[in-house]
Amino acid sequence: MEKIMNLFSNPLKRAFRSSSSSPDLLLRPPIFFAIALFVITSCATQQVPMSTPPGGGGEANPILKTNAAALKNFRDMRFGMFVHWGPISIKGTEIGWSRGREIPISTYDSLYLKFNPVNFNAEEWIGLAREAGMKYFVITSKHHDGFALWPSEYTDYDIASTPYKKDVLRDMELACEKLGIMFGTYHSILDWHHPDYTTRYGGDPRPVDSTTMVRYKKYLFNQVKELVENYHTHLLWFDGQWEKSWTHADGMELYKYIRDMNDNILINNRVDKGFKGMAGMTDSIAKYAGDYGTPEQRIGGFNREYPWESCITVGDQWAWKPNENLKSVDEIVHTLIKTVGGDGNLLLNVGPMPDGRIEYRQVELLKGVGKWLKVNGEGVYGTRGGPFMPNDKMASTHVGQVIYLHVMDKSLKEIKLPLPQGVKATRVSIVGGKSVSYDNRQGELVIRVPGNMPDAPAYVLKIRINRKADSLEPVEVK
Ligand code: H79
């Protein structure tokens, strides 16, 4: 975003500087201003294209399109922190899913009476997200277990009824605002705890009455309104839309309800029924509501048409699990590279402990990713994926006339990249460092990798070419 803002504001600054430093400003003919205005507006429109995104409110709301500016901002951020947290962290089993399975329902539903995260410090969490190079934050305001992480007017099954009592969601919202991280909320549509929700799970014996879904929807909409109006959530990450209790019409209605309250909010595709399987994309974007696709526990396929974000855990589980197997810094960086190389965002999940702290091992892991991004973030933020499609050795991103080649396979001595006729490199360097030697050959660019590359999960080559990189068709590299 910073980069884009700079591109956007530089011509303005230049124009204002040259005019304000001139004593004869008022004597200049109007043509000067006309030219200046033309330069400003044409630069701005060239640098920040605002084409109509494909998503929106679904077939019931054909003119309600995804907010293009909000989507662009979201895509430019590329990397966010997902947090799954609640009373279940006391048991260390999976949030939502372990209710009535590993943990008996009555035990699960009483855990909140012991939830007392005395070491919780929102600024530590958000500060860690920032140090990891993340630009946005999404917290489970409510998971499938129905517990509300804020003092909700509409239920007593919430943070206010715990021994801790304090409004942790408010703290997170304020910490995000203070530290410049976008605040978002994960909210489960299904609610296996609520009496009016009409699908039961985990052997829950309560009878269902299909007419009560009307009441449940009211409850859900009211809680969403609290998140929008009282907590200023910028992103609603819905989940649990797949059960028969929730319909396509309900999805479109909820999408419109939110956009009518605040047009800048982004809403994922799980608000509606278009989301199919964990590949996470929407079948018919015009039919179903949602602004972007949500591949889960996998890197999405290369796709520059429909925006997407992969959500992936640092360990095996969404909520905290003691002694969990964690991924390595290399694995996370490679996952990020392949994701942005496919033109997606990465929402990396951590599960804090029941006392409110994030486990030391997870902290170290995130800091390691941040260290890499501090050097190489130029090739991540504000970029788009391609033209070289991601594989296990490398992935690419681009901005303007620059292609960033993220190389994960450090054994490569020479890299051959296919380029169309007439497209040539004019400079190749290591991001933040020295030039690299290369040859423009017939239909390919050959880069000779220097011997002493930095010891990092990947290195990034900055390849300047003689035209805009988004004019190149995506291509596979061997
Ligand atoms: O909130 C996280 C998951 O709880 C939720 N979406 C992410 C963001 C989710 N929705 N669907 N699924 C997860 C797939 C369900 C997988 C399951 Fe299992 C297999 C449920 C029970 C067995 C693995 C083990 C996941 C939960 C327990």
Boltz pocket constraint, residues with backbone or C-beta under 6 A from the ligand:
constraints:
  - pocket:
      binder: B
      contacts: [[A, 84], [A, 94], [A, 95], [A, 96], [A, 97], [A, 239], [A, 240], [A, 296], [A, 311], [A, 318]]
      max_distance: 6.0
